[in-house]
Amino acid sequence: DTAVSQTPKYLVTQMGNDKSIKCEQNLGHDTMYWYKQDSKKFLKIMFSYNNKELIINETVPNRFSPKSPDKAHLNLHINSLELGDSAVYFCASSQGAGFYGYTFGSGTRLTVV
Amino acid sequence: GDSVTQMEGPVTLSEEAFLTINCTYTATGYPSLFWYVQYPGEGLQLLLKATKADDKGSNKGFEATYRKETTSFHLEKGSVQVSDSAVYFCALSIPQGGSEKLVFGKGTKLTVNP
């Protein structure tokens, strides 16, 4: 059983399109996250949700909108895709605050052409 | 603000060599510290962690000790294997409103040759 699963694994799309990435965790964790990894492997937090409530919203363009229908799911919708959005997006979950670390999904490689 | 600095890579070693990857941090308060590993084409996996000063995290032959006086959490392994080739990330955890925010270093790519 995959603990944190993301779909799709690869996404190639044209500039200006709208796309979604889905994430599900079966660990019973209360908190889920989206991170962006750029071409130099740098990881930066985008959002976190705790039990469906938005907790962290870093300086992300408002073209990015997370949605959490329940605590096991956190989806990422991106409007009007730009070339600079090309990256690997990782979903993660954690058990609580401060001591546990994250369990990561395997990533979605988004390529905007 | 809170940040993590880790040694620039890439690091290339021969099998059975000793590994050190340096990591220092800046944080207000007392964060938990982590090392994550990312194998090619995969997500990040938790390698080890330490939650307070002088704690030593260890896993798969890797070790790191939380040093508050030097704000460091260096990763070490006595004898690396080809299968250890990966990118290693140091991170600190900041509790934030019921969740935790992980701040990562830039990653260090390790290649181990037979």
Interface residues (C-beta under 8 A of the other chain):
Chain A: V4 D30 T31 Y33 K40 K41 F42 L43 K44 I45 S48 Y49 N50 N51 E53 I55 I56 F90 S94 G96 A97 G98 F99 Y100 G101 Y102 T103 F104 G105 S106 G107
Chain B: P31 S32 F34 Y36 Q38 E42 G43 L44 Q45 L46 K49 T51 V87 F89 A91 S93 I94 P95 Q96 G97 G98 S99 E100 K101 L102 V103 F104 K106 G107 K109
